Every structure is written in structure tokens, then in C-alpha cells.
Amino acid sequence: MPHEFSDIEYIKKNSDDKFSTTNNNVFVIYRNGYKLEISYYKTPIKLHYVSFEKIDDKVEDFFLDNNIDTVNKNLKAIFNKTLQVSKNKNYYLGNFEFIFNDSLLESIFYTPN
């Protein structure tokens, strides 16, 4: 993960939107047809999750909007790894969850240990 994600002041300064829940502060950044959502616990302040998704269907994407076979092929080429399937049929690679909708990759969700 980029080191900037652990710098809440950097994220606050560069976010386009923000909202709060009871336990979290969430910052949203919109760029080039994508949405990056970064959530921090309020106390103690630490990274809760990062979510990345494409929000503009007109944007051509090398990674999102691909089926599981294409995603695995790209992961194998880049990282020499493929997605693991959990008991509940979710797809993971380390701390990353790959979320598919209508059999196409819709978003990538990161949760630190």
C-alpha cells in the first residue's frame, strides 16, 4: 500500500469528499473515472480499509471490468499469483478482496492485518 494511505493529514488535504460513521472517518477521492475510499478508525487513528472502484463505464480499464480468468491471467503475469477462493466464494489475494458483479471485477477492497 502507498505510504500516503497511513498519513491521514495527506488524505484529508487531497480528498474530494468525506463522511463519518460512529467509529470511522471516511475520505473519498474521485479521479479519472475512479473512486478511492479510505477509512480510518477514530480511536486509535489507524487505517480501517481502502476500496477502489471504477465509477465511469466509459473509461477503458486494464484490470477492472474483467472476468475472473482475465484477472487471474493479469495477476499471474504481474505478481506470479492468482486469486484464492474462500468458503463463502469470495476472492482474495493476501489482504485484498476482489469483488465481482455479474462475473466482472467491480472493485478491490484492502483491509490491513
N, CA, C and O atoms as a GROMACS GRO file, in nm:
protein
  452
    1MET      N    1   0.085  -0.118   0.000
    1MET     CA    2   0.000   0.000   0.000
    1MET      C    3   0.089   0.124   0.000
    1MET      O    4   0.194   0.125   0.064
    2PRO      N    5   0.047   0.227  -0.071
    2PRO     CA    6   0.125   0.352  -0.070
    2PRO      C    7   0.133   0.409   0.072
    2PRO      O    8   0.036   0.404   0.147
    3HIS      N    9   0.248   0.462   0.107
    3HIS     CA   10   0.267   0.513   0.243
    3HIS      C   11   0.175   0.632   0.272
    3HIS      O   12   0.147   0.661   0.389
    4GLU      N   13   0.127   0.700   0.168
    4GLU     CA   14   0.036   0.813   0.189
    4GLU      C   15  -0.094   0.770   0.257
    4GLU      O   16  -0.158   0.851   0.324
    5PHE      N   17  -0.135   0.643   0.239
    5PHE     CA   18  -0.259   0.597   0.300
    5PHE      C   19  -0.251   0.596   0.451
    5PHE      O   20  -0.355   0.606   0.518
    6SER      N   21  -0.134   0.586   0.507
    6SER     CA   22  -0.120   0.590   0.652
    6SER      C   23  -0.108   0.733   0.704
    6SER      O   24  -0.107   0.755   0.825
    7ASP      N   25  -0.100   0.830   0.614
    7ASP     CA   26  -0.089   0.972   0.652
    7ASP      C   27  -0.225   1.038   0.639
    7ASP      O   28  -0.261   1.087   0.532
    8ILE      N   29  -0.301   1.038   0.748
    8ILE     CA   30  -0.438   1.089   0.745
    8ILE      C   31  -0.444   1.237   0.706
    8ILE      O   32  -0.540   1.280   0.642
    9GLU      N   33  -0.345   1.315   0.743
    9GLU     CA   34  -0.344   1.458   0.706
    9GLU      C   35  -0.330   1.475   0.555
    9GLU      O   36  -0.395   1.561   0.496
   10TYR      N   37  -0.247   1.395   0.493
   10TYR     CA   38  -0.231   1.398   0.347
   10TYR      C   39  -0.364   1.361   0.279
   10TYR      O   40  -0.405   1.427   0.183
   11ILE      N   41  -0.430   1.258   0.329
   11ILE     CA   42  -0.557   1.214   0.272
   11ILE      C   43  -0.664   1.320   0.292
   11ILE      O   44  -0.740   1.349   0.199
   12LYS      N   45  -0.672   1.380   0.410
   12LYS     CA   46  -0.770   1.487   0.435
   12LYS      C   47  -0.752   1.601   0.334
   12LYS      O   48  -0.849   1.651   0.277
   13LYS      N   49  -0.627   1.640   0.314
   13LYS     CA   50  -0.594   1.752   0.226
   13LYS      C   51  -0.628   1.722   0.080
   13LYS      O   52  -0.663   1.813   0.005
   14ASN      N   53  -0.618   1.598   0.039
   14ASN     CA   54  -0.635   1.561  -0.101
   14ASN      C   55  -0.769   1.494  -0.133
   14ASN      O   56  -0.792   1.453  -0.246
   15SER      N   57  -0.857   1.483  -0.035
   15SER     CA   58  -0.985   1.416  -0.060
   15SER      C   59  -1.086   1.514  -0.121
   15SER      O   60  -1.080   1.635  -0.100
   16ASP      N   61  -1.180   1.456  -0.196
   16ASP     CA   62  -1.286   1.533  -0.260
   16ASP      C   63  -1.413   1.533  -0.177
   16ASP      O   64  -1.499   1.620  -0.194
   17ASP      N   65  -1.425   1.437  -0.089
   17ASP     CA   66  -1.547   1.422  -0.008
   17ASP      C   67  -1.510   1.347   0.118
   17ASP      O   68  -1.408   1.277   0.122
   18LYS      N   69  -1.591   1.360   0.221
   18LYS     CA   70  -1.567   1.284   0.344
   18LYS      C   71  -1.699   1.262   0.416
   18LYS      O   72  -1.794   1.338   0.398
   19PHE      N   73  -1.705   1.157   0.497
   19PHE     CA   74  -1.819   1.132   0.583
   19PHE      C   75  -1.771   1.054   0.704
   19PHE      O   76  -1.662   0.998   0.704
   20SER      N   77  -1.854   1.051   0.807
   20SER     CA   78  -1.818   0.983   0.931
   20SER      C   79  -1.925   0.884   0.970
   20SER      O   80  -2.043   0.902   0.941
   21THR      N   81  -1.881   0.778   1.035
   21THR     CA   82  -1.972   0.684   1.099
   21THR      C   83  -1.941   0.693   1.248
   21THR      O   84  -1.861   0.776   1.289
   22THR      N   85  -2.002   0.612   1.327
   22THR     CA   86  -1.978   0.614   1.471
   22THR      C   87  -1.831   0.592   1.504
   22THR      O   88  -1.775   0.658   1.591
   23ASN      N   89  -1.767   0.497   1.434
   23ASN     CA   90  -1.630   0.459   1.468
   23ASN      C   91  -1.525   0.500   1.366
   23ASN      O   92  -1.406   0.482   1.390
   24ASN      N   93  -1.568   0.555   1.251
   24ASN     CA   94  -1.474   0.578   1.143
   24ASN      C   95  -1.490   0.715   1.077
   24ASN      O   96  -1.597   0.776   1.080
   25ASN      N   97  -1.380   0.763   1.020
   25ASN     CA   98  -1.380   0.878   0.930
   25ASN      C   99  -1.342   0.823   0.792
   25ASN      O  100  -1.242   0.753   0.778
   26VAL      N  101  -1.424   0.855   0.692
   26VAL     CA  102  -1.404   0.801   0.558
   26VAL      C  103  -1.380   0.917   0.461
   26VAL      O  104  -1.456   1.014   0.459
   27PHE      N  105  -1.275   0.906   0.381
   27PHE     CA  106  -1.237   1.007   0.284
   27PHE      C  107  -1.248   0.947   0.145
   27PHE      O  108  -1.210   0.832   0.122
   28VAL      N  109  -1.300   1.026   0.051
   28VAL     CA  110  -1.323   0.978  -0.084
   28VAL      C  111  -1.248   1.067  -0.183
   28VAL      O  112  -1.251   1.190  -0.173
   29ILE      N  113  -1.181   1.003  -0.277
   29ILE     CA  114  -1.108   1.074  -0.382
   29ILE      C  115  -1.161   1.024  -0.516
   29ILE      O  116  -1.164   0.904  -0.542
   30TYR      N  117  -1.203   1.118  -0.601
   30TYR     CA  118  -1.250   1.085  -0.735
   30TYR      C  119  -1.146   1.131  -0.836
   30TYR      O  120  -1.107   1.248  -0.835
   31ARG      N  121  -1.101   1.041  -0.922
   31ARG     CA  122  -1.004   1.077  -1.025
   31ARG      C  123  -1.024   0.991  -1.149
   31ARG      O  124  -1.035   0.868  -1.140
   32ASN      N  125  -1.031   1.054  -1.263
   32ASN     CA  126  -1.031   0.986  -1.393
   32ASN      C  127  -1.129   0.869  -1.402
   32ASN      O  128  -1.094   0.764  -1.457
   33GLY      N  129  -1.248   0.885  -1.348
   33GLY     CA  130  -1.349   0.779  -1.358
   33GLY      C  131  -1.342   0.673  -1.250
   33GLY      O  132  -1.411   0.572  -1.259
   34TYR      N  133  -1.258   0.696  -1.148
   34TYR     CA  134  -1.243   0.600  -1.038
   34TYR      C  135  -1.275   0.666  -0.904
   34TYR      O  136  -1.267   0.788  -0.888
   35LYS      N  137  -1.312   0.581  -0.810
   35LYS     CA  138  -1.338   0.627  -0.674
   35LYS      C  139  -1.248   0.548  -0.579
   35LYS      O  140  -1.247   0.425  -0.579
   36LEU      N  141  -1.172   0.622  -0.498
   36LEU     CA  142  -1.087   0.563  -0.396
   36LEU      C  143  -1.145   0.605  -0.261
   36LEU      O  144  -1.157   0.725  -0.233
   37GLU      N  145  -1.181   0.508  -0.179
   37GLU     CA  146  -1.240   0.536  -0.048
   37GLU      C  147  -1.144   0.483   0.058
   37GLU      O  148  -1.105   0.366   0.055
   38ILE      N  149  -1.107   0.570   0.153
   38ILE     CA  150  -1.012   0.533   0.257
   38ILE      C  151  -1.076   0.560   0.392
   38ILE      O  152  -1.118   0.672   0.421
   39SER      N  153  -1.084   0.456   0.474
   39SER     CA  154  -1.149   0.466   0.604
   39SER      C  155  -1.046   0.449   0.716
   39SER      O  156  -0.960   0.361   0.710
   40TYR      N  157  -1.058   0.534   0.818
   40TYR     CA  158  -0.972   0.527   0.936
   40TYR      C  159  -1.059   0.511   1.060
   40TYR      O  160  -1.166   0.571   1.072
   41TYR      N  161  -1.011   0.428   1.153
   41TYR     CA  162  -1.075   0.423   1.284
   41TYR      C  163  -1.054   0.557   1.352
   41TYR      O  164  -0.950   0.621   1.333
   42LYS      N  165  -1.153   0.600   1.432
   42LYS     CA  166  -1.140   0.728   1.503
   42LYS      C  167  -1.045   0.717   1.621
   42LYS      O  168  -0.961   0.804   1.642
   43THR      N  169  -1.058   0.609   1.700
   43THR     CA  170  -0.970   0.591   1.814
   43THR      C  171  -0.932   0.445   1.828
   43THR      O  172  -1.020   0.361   1.839
   44PRO      N  173  -0.808   0.412   1.828
   44PRO     CA  174  -0.697   0.499   1.788
   44PRO      C  175  -0.702   0.521   1.637
   44PRO      O  176  -0.756   0.438   1.564
   45ILE      N  177  -0.645   0.631   1.591
   45ILE     CA  178  -0.646   0.661   1.448
   45ILE      C  179  -0.553   0.563   1.377
   45ILE      O  180  -0.431   0.566   1.394
   46LYS      N  181  -0.614   0.476   1.296
   46LYS     CA  182  -0.537   0.384   1.213
   46LYS      C  183  -0.623   0.342   1.095
   46LYS      O  184  -0.746   0.354   1.099
   47LEU      N  185  -0.558   0.292   0.992
   47LEU     CA  186  -0.627   0.254   0.869
   47LEU      C  187  -0.726   0.141   0.895
   47LEU      O  188  -0.693   0.041   0.958
   48HIS      N  189  -0.847   0.159   0.846
   48HIS     CA  190  -0.953   0.059   0.859
   48HIS      C  191  -0.966  -0.022   0.730
   48HIS      O  192  -0.957  -0.144   0.732
   49TYR      N  193  -0.986   0.048   0.616
   49TYR     CA  194  -0.991  -0.019   0.487
   49TYR      C  195  -0.967   0.080   0.374
   49TYR      O  196  -0.974   0.201   0.392
   50VAL      N  197  -0.937   0.026   0.256
   50VAL     CA  198  -0.924   0.102   0.133
   50VAL      C  199  -1.007   0.030   0.027
   50VAL      O  200  -0.996  -0.091   0.011
   51SER      N  201  -1.090   0.106  -0.044
   51SER     CA  202  -1.172   0.048  -0.150
   51SER      C  203  -1.146   0.125  -0.280
   51SER      O  204  -1.140   0.248  -0.280
   52PHE      N  205  -1.131   0.053  -0.390
   52PHE     CA  206  -1.102   0.112  -0.519
   52PHE      C  207  -1.201   0.058  -0.620
   52PHE      O  208  -1.214  -0.064  -0.636
   53GLU      N  209  -1.273   0.148  -0.689
   53GLU     CA  210  -1.368   0.101  -0.788
   53GLU      C  211  -1.381   0.200  -0.904
   53GLU      O  212  -1.359   0.320  -0.889
   54LYS      N  213  -1.418   0.146  -1.017
   54LYS     CA  214  -1.442   0.227  -1.136
   54LYS      C  215  -1.585   0.276  -1.131
   54LYS      O  216  -1.676   0.197  -1.105
   55ILE      N  217  -1.607   0.406  -1.154
   55ILE     CA  218  -1.743   0.459  -1.148
   55ILE      C  219  -1.791   0.514  -1.283
   55ILE      O  220  -1.907   0.551  -1.296
   56ASP      N  221  -1.703   0.518  -1.382
   56ASP     CA  222  -1.739   0.567  -1.514
   56ASP      C  223  -1.722   0.454  -1.615
   56ASP      O  224  -1.610   0.412  -1.644
   57ASP      N  225  -1.834   0.406  -1.668
   57ASP     CA  226  -1.830   0.294  -1.762
   57ASP      C  227  -1.760   0.327  -1.893
   57ASP      O  228  -1.723   0.237  -1.968
   58LYS      N  229  -1.742   0.455  -1.921
   58LYS     CA  230  -1.678   0.496  -2.046
   58LYS      C  231  -1.526   0.481  -2.041
   58LYS      O  232  -1.459   0.484  -2.144
   59VAL      N  233  -1.471   0.464  -1.922
   59VAL     CA  234  -1.326   0.452  -1.905
   59VAL      C  235  -1.283   0.311  -1.941
   59VAL      O  236  -1.336   0.214  -1.887
   60GLU      N  237  -1.187   0.299  -2.031
   60GLU     CA  238  -1.130   0.168  -2.064
   60GLU      C  239  -1.040   0.127  -1.950
   60GLU      O  240  -0.959   0.207  -1.903
   61ASP      N  241  -1.051   0.005  -1.906
   61ASP     CA  242  -0.976  -0.037  -1.789
   61ASP      C  243  -0.896  -0.162  -1.819
   61ASP      O  244  -0.947  -0.257  -1.878
   62PHE      N  245  -0.770  -0.162  -1.778
   62PHE     CA  246  -0.683  -0.276  -1.798
   62PHE      C  247  -0.712  -0.388  -1.698
   62PHE      O  248  -0.686  -0.505  -1.726
   63PHE      N  249  -0.766  -0.352  -1.580
   63PHE     CA  250  -0.781  -0.451  -1.475
   63PHE      C  251  -0.926  -0.473  -1.433
   63PHE      O  252  -0.973  -0.587  -1.431
   64LEU      N  253  -0.997  -0.366  -1.399
   64LEU     CA  254  -1.137  -0.381  -1.360
   64LEU      C  255  -1.221  -0.412  -1.484
   64LEU      O  256  -1.173  -0.397  -1.596
   65ASP      N  257  -1.342  -0.455  -1.464
   65ASP     CA  258  -1.434  -0.494  -1.572
   65ASP      C  259  -1.387  -0.616  -1.649
   65ASP      O  260  -1.422  -0.632  -1.766
   66ASN      N  261  -1.308  -0.700  -1.587
   66ASN     CA  262  -1.263  -0.824  -1.649
   66ASN      C  263  -1.321  -0.943  -1.572
   66ASN      O  264  -1.354  -0.931  -1.454
   67ASN      N  265  -1.333  -1.056  -1.639
   67ASN     CA  266  -1.382  -1.175  -1.570
   67ASN      C  267  -1.269  -1.237  -1.487
   67ASN      O  268  -1.154  -1.193  -1.494
   68ILE      N  269  -1.302  -1.338  -1.409
   68ILE     CA  270  -1.207  -1.399  -1.317
   68ILE      C  271  -1.085  -1.456  -1.390
   68ILE      O  272  -0.973  -1.445  -1.340
   69ASP      N  273  -1.106  -1.515  -1.505
   69ASP     CA  274  -0.994  -1.573  -1.578
   69ASP      C  275  -0.895  -1.467  -1.625
   69ASP      O  276  -0.774  -1.486  -1.616
   70THR      N  277  -0.946  -1.356  -1.675
   70THR     CA  278  -0.859  -1.246  -1.720
   70THR      C  279  -0.787  -1.182  -1.602
   70THR      O  280  -0.669  -1.149  -1.612
   71VAL      N  281  -0.858  -1.164  -1.490
   71VAL     CA  282  -0.795  -1.107  -1.370
   71VAL      C  283  -0.682  -1.198  -1.324
   71VAL      O  284  -0.572  -1.151  -1.294
   72ASN      N  285  -0.708  -1.329  -1.318
   72ASN     CA  286  -0.604  -1.423  -1.276
   72ASN      C  287  -0.486  -1.423  -1.373
   72ASN      O  288  -0.371  -1.431  -1.331
   73LYS      N  289  -0.514  -1.413  -1.501
   73LYS     CA  290  -0.407  -1.407  -1.602
   73LYS      C  291  -0.320  -1.283  -1.581
   73LYS      O  292  -0.197  -1.291  -1.588
   74ASN      N  293  -0.384  -1.167  -1.556
   74ASN     CA  294  -0.309  -1.043  -1.532
   74ASN      C  295  -0.230  -1.050  -1.401
   74ASN      O  296  -0.115  -1.006  -1.396
   75LEU      N  297  -0.291  -1.105  -1.296
   75LEU     CA  298  -0.221  -1.120  -1.168
   75LEU      C  299  -0.101  -1.214  -1.182
   75LEU      O  300   0.006  -1.189  -1.127
   76LYS      N  301  -0.121  -1.322  -1.256
   76LYS     CA  302  -0.012  -1.418  -1.277
   76LYS      C  303   0.104  -1.352  -1.351
   76LYS      O  304   0.220  -1.376  -1.319
   77ALA      N  305   0.072  -1.269  -1.451
   77ALA     CA  306   0.176  -1.201  -1.529
   77ALA      C  307   0.249  -1.096  -1.446
   77ALA      O  308   0.370  -1.079  -1.461
   78ILE      N  309   0.177  -1.026  -1.360
   78ILE     CA  310   0.237  -0.916  -1.282
   78ILE      C  311   0.302  -0.966  -1.154
   78ILE      O  312   0.416  -0.930  -1.124
   79PHE      N  313   0.230  -1.050  -1.077
   79PHE     CA  314   0.275  -1.090  -0.943
   79PHE      C  315   0.310  -1.237  -0.931
   79PHE      O  316   0.359  -1.281  -0.827
   80ASN      N  317   0.286  -1.315  -1.036
   80ASN     CA  318   0.304  -1.459  -1.034
   80ASN      C  319   0.216  -1.524  -0.926
   80ASN      O  320   0.256  -1.622  -0.863
   81LYS      N  321   0.096  -1.469  -0.907
   81LYS     CA  322  -0.001  -1.522  -0.810
   81LYS      C  323  -0.140  -1.513  -0.872
   81LYS      O  324  -0.162  -1.436  -0.965
   82THR      N  325  -0.232  -1.592  -0.819
   82THR     CA  326  -0.372  -1.586  -0.863
   82THR      C  327  -0.461  -1.573  -0.740
   82THR      O  328  -0.416  -1.590  -0.627
   83LEU      N  329  -0.588  -1.543  -0.765
   83LEU     CA  330  -0.683  -1.525  -0.656
   83LEU      C  331  -0.714  -1.658  -0.587
   83LEU      O  332  -0.718  -1.763  -0.651
   84GLN      N  333  -0.736  -1.651  -0.458
   84GLN     CA  334  -0.778  -1.766  -0.379
   84GLN      C  335  -0.927  -1.751  -0.350
   84GLN      O  336  -0.974  -1.640  -0.323
   85VAL      N  337  -1.002  -1.860  -0.355
   85VAL     CA  338  -1.145  -1.858  -0.330
   85VAL      C  339  -1.170  -1.905  -0.188
   85VAL      O  340  -1.121  -2.010  -0.147
   86SER      N  341  -1.247  -1.826  -0.111
   86SER     CA  342  -1.279  -1.864   0.027
   86SER      C  343  -1.404  -1.952   0.030
   86SER      O  344  -1.467  -1.975  -0.073
   87LYS      N  345  -1.439  -1.999   0.148
   87LYS     CA  346  -1.557  -2.084   0.166
   87LYS      C  347  -1.685  -2.014   0.121
   87LYS      O  348  -1.776  -2.078   0.069
   88ASN      N  349  -1.690  -1.881   0.140
   88ASN     CA  350  -1.810  -1.806   0.102
   88ASN      C  351  -1.803  -1.755  -0.042
   88ASN      O  352  -1.878  -1.664  -0.080
   89LYS      N  353  -1.713  -1.812  -0.122
   89LYS     CA  354  -1.699  -1.783  -0.265
   89LYS      C  355  -1.648  -1.642  -0.294
   89LYS      O  356  -1.668  -1.590  -0.404
   90ASN      N  357  -1.581  -1.579  -0.196
   90ASN     CA  358  -1.518  -1.450  -0.220
   90ASN      C  359  -1.376  -1.475  -0.268
   90ASN      O  360  -1.317  -1.579  -0.239
   91TYR      N  361  -1.321  -1.380  -0.340
   91TYR     CA  362  -1.187  -1.394  -0.399
   91TYR      C  363  -1.088  -1.306  -0.327
   91TYR      O  364  -1.114  -1.187  -0.306
   92TYR      N  365  -0.974  -1.362  -0.288
   92TYR     CA  366  -0.873  -1.291  -0.210
   92TYR      C  367  -0.733  -1.310  -0.267
   92TYR      O  368  -0.703  -1.411  -0.331
   93LEU      N  369  -0.650  -1.212  -0.242
   93LEU     CA  370  -0.507  -1.222  -0.265
   93LEU      C  371  -0.443  -1.145  -0.150
   93LEU      O  372  -0.440  -1.022  -0.152
   94GLY      N  373  -0.392  -1.218  -0.051
   94GLY     CA  374  -0.341  -1.152   0.070
   94GLY      C  375  -0.452  -1.077   0.141
   94GLY      O  376  -0.557  -1.134   0.172
   95ASN      N  377  -0.429  -0.949   0.167
   95ASN     CA  378  -0.528  -0.866   0.237
   95ASN      C  379  -0.625  -0.798   0.141
   95ASN      O  380  -0.705  -0.714   0.183
   96PHE      N  381  -0.620  -0.833   0.014
   96PHE     CA  382  -0.706  -0.773  -0.087
   96PHE      C  383  -0.823  -0.866  -0.118
   96PHE      O  384  -0.805  -0.985  -0.141
   97GLU      N  385  -0.943  -0.809  -0.119
   97GLU     CA  386  -1.062  -0.883  -0.163
   97GLU      C  387  -1.103  -0.827  -0.299
   97GLU      O  388  -1.113  -0.705  -0.316
   98PHE      N  389  -1.126  -0.915  -0.394
   98PHE     CA  390  -1.167  -0.876  -0.528
   98PHE      C  391  -1.317  -0.904  -0.538
   98PHE      O  392  -1.361  -1.018  -0.522
   99ILE      N  393  -1.395  -0.799  -0.565
   99ILE     CA  394  -1.540  -0.811  -0.566
   99ILE      C  395  -1.590  -0.811  -0.710
   99ILE      O  396  -1.566  -0.718  -0.786
  100PHE      N  397  -1.660  -0.919  -0.744
  100PHE     CA  398  -1.713  -0.935  -0.880
  100PHE      C  399  -1.863  -0.911  -0.879
  100PHE      O  400  -1.932  -0.948  -0.784
  101ASN      N  401  -1.913  -0.849  -0.985
  101ASN     CA  402  -2.056  -0.826  -1.004
  101ASN      C  403  -2.089  -0.869  -1.145
  101ASN      O  404  -2.026  -0.823  -1.240
  102ASP      N  405  -2.188  -0.955  -1.160
  102ASP     CA  406  -2.222  -1.011  -1.292
  102ASP      C  407  -2.098  -1.070  -1.358
  102ASP      O  408  -2.077  -1.053  -1.478
  103SER      N  409  -2.018  -1.138  -1.280
  103SER     CA  410  -1.895  -1.207  -1.318
  103SER      C  411  -1.784  -1.116  -1.372
  103SER      O  412  -1.690  -1.164  -1.434
  104LEU      N  413  -1.794  -0.984  -1.349
  104LEU     CA  414  -1.687  -0.891  -1.385
  104LEU      C  415  -1.634  -0.823  -1.259
  104LEU      O  416  -1.709  -0.791  -1.167
  105LEU      N  417  -1.502  -0.802  -1.255
  105LEU     CA  418  -1.441  -0.738  -1.140
  105LEU      C  419  -1.493  -0.595  -1.128
  105LEU      O  420  -1.480  -0.515  -1.220
  106GLU      N  421  -1.552  -0.564  -1.012
  106GLU     CA  422  -1.613  -0.434  -0.989
  106GLU      C  423  -1.528  -0.346  -0.899
  106GLU      O  424  -1.515  -0.226  -0.924
  107SER      N  425  -1.470  -0.405  -0.795
  107SER     CA  426  -1.389  -0.325  -0.703
  107SER      C  427  -1.288  -0.413  -0.631
  107SER      O  428  -1.299  -0.535  -0.627
  108ILE      N  429  -1.190  -0.345  -0.573
  108ILE     CA  430  -1.086  -0.410  -0.496
  108ILE      C  431  -1.088  -0.347  -0.357
  108ILE      O  432  -1.089  -0.225  -0.343
  109PHE      N  433  -1.090  -0.431  -0.256
  109PHE     CA  434  -1.106  -0.388  -0.117
  109PHE      C  435  -0.983  -0.435  -0.038
  109PHE      O  436  -0.949  -0.553  -0.043
  110TYR      N  437  -0.917  -0.344   0.033
  110TYR     CA  438  -0.799  -0.377   0.113
  110TYR      C  439  -0.828  -0.357   0.261
  110TYR      O  440  -0.882  -0.254   0.300
  111THR      N  441  -0.794  -0.456   0.341
  111THR     CA  442  -0.806  -0.446   0.487
  111THR      C  443  -0.673  -0.484   0.548
  111THR      O  444  -0.626  -0.596   0.526
  112PRO      N  445  -0.609  -0.394   0.625
  112PRO     CA  446  -0.481  -0.431   0.687
  112PRO      C  447  -0.500  -0.539   0.792
  112PRO      O  448  -0.612  -0.561   0.839
  113ASN      N  449  -0.392  -0.606   0.830
  113ASN     CA  450  -0.398  -0.710   0.935
  113ASN      C  451  -0.446  -0.650   1.064
  113ASN      O  452  -0.457  -0.721   1.164
   0.00000   0.00000   0.00000
